[in-house]
Protein backbone atom coordinates (compact mmCIF):
# COMPACT_ATOMS: atom_id res chain seq x y z
CA UNK A 1 0.00 0.00 0.00
CA UNK A 2 2.83 2.41 0.79
CA UNK A 3 4.28 2.10 -2.72
CA UNK A 4 0.84 2.72 -4.22
CA UNK A 5 0.37 5.82 -2.02
CA UNK A 6 3.53 7.39 -3.41
CA UNK A 7 2.48 6.76 -6.99
CA UNK A 8 3.89 3.42 -8.10
CA UNK A 9 1.74 1.43 -10.53
CA UNK A 10 0.60 -2.10 -9.73
CA UNK A 11 3.03 -3.41 -12.35
CA UNK A 12 5.97 -1.52 -10.75
CA UNK A 13 4.99 -2.81 -7.30
CA UNK A 14 4.71 -6.40 -8.59
CA UNK A 15 8.18 -6.18 -10.11
CA UNK A 16 9.66 -4.62 -6.94
CA UNK A 17 8.29 -7.30 -4.57
CA UNK A 18 8.46 -10.26 -6.95
CA UNK A 19 4.71 -10.92 -7.15
CA UNK A 20 2.18 -11.05 -9.96
CA UNK A 21 0.26 -7.95 -10.95
CA UNK A 22 -3.05 -9.66 -10.04
CA UNK A 23 -1.74 -10.49 -6.55
CA UNK A 24 -0.74 -6.87 -6.05
CA UNK A 25 -4.18 -5.76 -7.27
CA UNK A 26 -5.95 -8.07 -4.76
CA UNK A 27 -3.67 -6.85 -1.97
CA UNK A 28 -4.37 -3.20 -2.76
CA UNK A 29 -8.13 -3.82 -3.09
CA UNK A 30 -8.18 -5.58 0.30
CA UNK A 31 -6.20 -2.72 1.86
CA UNK A 32 -8.58 -0.14 0.42
CA UNK A 33 -11.57 -2.10 1.70
CA UNK A 34 -10.06 -2.06 5.20
CA UNK A 35 -9.47 1.68 4.98
CA UNK A 36 -13.05 2.30 3.89
CA UNK A 37 -14.38 0.22 6.79
CA UNK A 38 -12.10 1.99 9.29
CA UNK A 39 -13.25 5.35 7.95
CA UNK A 40 -16.90 4.30 8.15
CA UNK A 41 -16.51 3.22 11.79
CA UNK A 42 -14.51 6.28 12.83
CA UNK A 43 -16.87 8.71 11.10
CA UNK A 44 -19.86 7.04 12.78
CA UNK A 45 -18.11 7.40 16.15
CA UNK A 46 -17.37 11.07 15.50
CA UNK A 47 -20.98 11.66 14.41
CA UNK A 48 -22.34 9.91 17.54
CA UNK A 49 -20.02 11.93 19.80
CA UNK A 50 -21.10 15.21 18.18
CA UNK A 51 -24.80 14.32 18.50
CA UNK A 52 -24.24 13.48 22.19
CA UNK A 53 -22.46 16.83 22.67
CA UNK A 54 -25.32 18.77 21.06
CA UNK A 55 -27.87 16.87 23.20
CA UNK A 56 -25.84 17.73 26.31
CA UNK A 57 -25.88 21.41 25.32
CA UNK A 58 -29.68 21.31 25.02
CA UNK A 59 -30.01 19.58 28.41
CA UNK A 60 -27.82 22.22 30.06
CA UNK A 61 -29.92 24.98 28.47
CA UNK A 62 -33.24 23.47 29.63
CA UNK A 63 -33.74 25.72 32.70
CA UNK A 64 -33.00 28.82 30.61
CA UNK A 65 -35.33 27.60 27.88
CA UNK A 66 -38.17 27.22 30.38
CA UNK A 67 -37.48 30.76 31.59
CA UNK A 68 -37.68 32.08 28.03
CA UNK A 69 -34.06 33.23 27.75
CA UNK A 70 -33.71 34.28 24.10
CA UNK A 71 -30.03 33.44 23.79
CA UNK A 72 -30.70 29.93 25.10
CA UNK A 73 -33.55 29.49 22.63
CA UNK A 74 -31.28 30.53 19.77
CA UNK A 75 -28.49 28.19 20.90
CA UNK A 76 -30.90 25.26 21.34
CA UNK A 77 -32.28 25.81 17.85
CA UNK A 78 -28.76 25.69 16.43
CA UNK A 79 -28.03 22.51 18.40
CA UNK A 80 -31.19 20.82 17.07
CA UNK A 81 -30.31 21.91 13.54
CA UNK A 82 -26.83 20.39 13.93
CA UNK A 83 -28.30 17.12 15.25
CA UNK A 84 -30.69 16.98 12.31
CA UNK A 85 -27.85 17.62 9.89
CA UNK A 86 -25.69 14.90 11.47
CA UNK A 87 -28.57 12.44 11.20
CA UNK A 88 -29.00 13.22 7.50
CA UNK A 89 -32.10 15.38 7.84
CA UNK A 90 -33.01 18.49 5.93
CA UNK A 91 -31.20 21.70 6.72
CA UNK A 92 -33.13 24.09 8.95
CA UNK A 93 -35.43 26.60 7.35
CA UNK A 94 -37.17 29.65 8.70
CA UNK A 95 -40.88 29.32 9.49
CA UNK A 96 -43.38 31.83 10.81
CA UNK A 97 -45.13 30.82 14.03
CA UNK A 98 -47.03 32.58 16.75
CA UNK A 99 -50.52 33.75 17.54
CA UNK A 100 -50.40 37.14 15.79
CA UNK A 101 -50.49 36.77 11.99
CA UNK A 102 -49.59 40.45 11.61
CA UNK A 103 -46.34 39.97 13.56
CA UNK A 104 -45.24 36.35 13.21
CA UNK A 105 -42.22 35.09 15.07
CA UNK A 106 -39.62 33.66 12.70
CA UNK A 107 -37.85 30.59 14.01
CA UNK A 108 -35.44 28.12 12.46
CA UNK A 109 -37.06 24.77 11.99
CA UNK A 110 -35.21 21.62 11.14
CA UNK A 111 -34.98 19.13 13.96
CA UNK A 112 -37.72 21.07 15.75
CA UNK A 113 -41.28 19.94 15.18
CA UNK A 114 -44.18 22.36 14.76
CA UNK A 115 -45.36 21.97 18.37
CA UNK A 116 -41.91 22.80 19.72
CA UNK A 117 -41.62 25.74 17.33
CA UNK A 118 -45.01 27.03 18.55
CA UNK A 119 -43.87 26.63 22.17
CA UNK A 120 -40.72 28.60 21.42
CA UNK A 121 -42.83 31.30 19.78
CA UNK A 122 -45.07 31.50 22.85
CA UNK A 123 -42.01 31.89 25.07
CA UNK A 124 -40.69 34.58 22.73
CA UNK A 125 -44.02 36.46 22.76
CA UNK A 126 -44.27 36.23 26.57
CA UNK A 127 -40.70 37.49 26.92
CA UNK A 128 -41.38 40.40 24.56
CA UNK A 129 -44.51 41.35 26.55
CA UNK A 130 -42.49 41.26 29.78
CA UNK A 131 -39.85 43.50 28.23
CA UNK A 132 -42.49 45.99 27.05
CA UNK A 133 -43.98 46.08 30.56
CA UNK A 134 -40.55 46.70 32.11
CA UNK A 135 -39.81 49.45 29.61
CA UNK A 136 -43.13 51.12 30.38
CA UNK A 137 -42.47 50.87 34.14
CA UNK A 138 -39.00 52.35 33.73
CA UNK A 139 -40.33 55.16 31.56
CA UNK A 140 -43.03 55.92 34.15
CA UNK A 141 -40.50 55.87 36.99
CA UNK A 142 -38.15 58.17 35.13
CA UNK A 143 -40.99 60.51 34.24
CA UNK A 144 -42.30 60.69 37.80
CA UNK A 145 -38.77 60.97 39.18
CA UNK A 146 -37.97 63.95 36.97
CA UNK A 147 -41.20 65.73 37.84
CA UNK A 148 -41.06 64.84 41.53
CA UNK A 149 -37.35 65.47 42.09
CA UNK A 150 -37.44 69.26 41.78
CA UNK A 151 -40.66 69.84 43.70
CA UNK A 152 -41.89 72.69 41.51
CA UNK A 153 -42.26 70.93 38.21
CA UNK A 154 -40.15 73.44 36.25
CA UNK A 155 -37.39 70.93 35.73
CA UNK A 156 -34.45 73.04 36.99
CA UNK A 157 -34.46 71.91 40.61
CA UNK A 158 -34.54 75.46 42.06
CA UNK A 159 -37.13 76.55 44.60
C-alpha positions in Angstrom: 0.0 0.0 0.0 2.8 2.4 0.8 4.3 2.1 -2.7 0.8 2.7 -4.2 0.4 5.8 -2.0 3.5 7.4 -3.4 2.5 6.8 -7.0 3.9 3.4 -8.1 1.7 1.4 -10.5 0.6 -2.1 -9.7 3.0 -3.4 -12.4 6.0 -1.5 -10.8 5.0 -2.8 -7.3 4.7 -6.4 -8.6 8.2 -6.2 -10.1 9.7 -4.6 -6.9 8.3 -7.3 -4.6 8.5 -10.3 -7.0 4.7 -10.9 -7.2 2.2 -11.1 -10.0 0.3 -7.9 -10.9 -3.1 -9.7 -10.0 -1.7 -10.5 -6.5 -0.7 -6.9 -6.0 -4.2 -5.8 -7.3 -5.9 -8.1 -4.8 -3.7 -6.8 -2.0 -4.4 -3.2 -2.8 -8.1 -3.8 -3.1 -8.2 -5.6 0.3 -6.2 -2.7 1.9 -8.6 -0.1 0.4 -11.6 -2.1 1.7 -10.1 -2.1 5.2 -9.5 1.7 5.0 -13.1 2.3 3.9 -14.4 0.2 6.8 -12.1 2.0 9.3 -13.2 5.3 8.0 -16.9 4.3 8.1 -16.5 3.2 11.8 -14.5 6.3 12.8 -16.9 8.7 11.1 -19.9 7.0 12.8 -18.1 7.4 16.2 -17.4 11.1 15.5 -21.0 11.7 14.4 -22.3 9.9 17.5 -20.0 11.9 19.8 -21.1 15.2 18.2 -24.8 14.3 18.5 -24.2 13.5 22.2 -22.5 16.8 22.7 -25.3 18.8 21.1 -27.9 16.9 23.2 -25.8 17.7 26.3 -25.9 21.4 25.3 -29.7 21.3 25.0 -30.0 19.6 28.4 -27.8 22.2 30.1 -29.9 25.0 28.5 -33.2 23.5 29.6 -33.7 25.7 32.7 -33.0 28.8 30.6 -35.3 27.6 27.9 -38.2 27.2 30.4 -37.5 30.8 31.6 -37.7 32.1 28.0 -34.1 33.2 27.7 -33.7 34.3 24.1 -30.0 33.4 23.8 -30.7 29.9 25.1 -33.6 29.5 22.6 -31.3 30.5 19.8 -28.5 28.2 20.9 -30.9 25.3 21.3 -32.3 25.8 17.8 -28.8 25.7 16.4 -28.0 22.5 18.4 -31.2 20.8 17.1 -30.3 21.9 13.5 -26.8 20.4 13.9 -28.3 17.1 15.3 -30.7 17.0 12.3 -27.8 17.6 9.9 -25.7 14.9 11.5 -28.6 12.4 11.2 -29.0 13.2 7.5 -32.1 15.4 7.8 -33.0 18.5 5.9 -31.2 21.7 6.7 -33.1 24.1 9.0 -35.4 26.6 7.3 -37.2 29.6 8.7 -40.9 29.3 9.5 -43.4 31.8 10.8 -45.1 30.8 14.0 -47.0 32.6 16.8 -50.5 33.8 17.5 -50.4 37.1 15.8 -50.5 36.8 12.0 -49.6 40.5 11.6 -46.3 40.0 13.6 -45.2 36.4 13.2 -42.2 35.1 15.1 -39.6 33.7 12.7 -37.8 30.6 14.0 -35.4 28.1 12.5 -37.1 24.8 12.0 -35.2 21.6 11.1 -35.0 19.1 14.0 -37.7 21.1 15.7 -41.3 19.9 15.2 -44.2 22.4 14.8 -45.4 22.0 18.4 -41.9 22.8 19.7 -41.6 25.7 17.3 -45.0 27.0 18.5 -43.9 26.6 22.2 -40.7 28.6 21.4 -42.8 31.3 19.8 -45.1 31.5 22.9 -42.0 31.9 25.1 -40.7 34.6 22.7 -44.0 36.5 22.8 -44.3 36.2 26.6 -40.7 37.5 26.9 -41.4 40.4 24.6 -44.5 41.3 26.5 -42.5 41.3 29.8 -39.8 43.5 28.2 -42.5 46.0 27.0 -44.0 46.1 30.6 -40.6 46.7 32.1 -39.8 49.4 29.6 -43.1 51.1 30.4 -42.5 50.9 34.1 -39.0 52.4 33.7 -40.3 55.2 31.6 -43.0 55.9 34.2 -40.5 55.9 37.0 -38.2 58.2 35.1 -41.0 60.5 34.2 -42.3 60.7 37.8 -38.8 61.0 39.2 -38.0 64.0 37.0 -41.2 65.7 37.8 -41.1 64.8 41.5 -37.3 65.5 42.1 -37.4 69.3 41.8 -40.7 69.8 43.7 -41.9 72.7 41.5 -42.3 70.9 38.2 -40.2 73.4 36.2 -37.4 70.9 35.7 -34.4 73.0 37.0 -34.5 71.9 40.6 -34.5 75.5 42.1 -37.1 76.6 44.6 
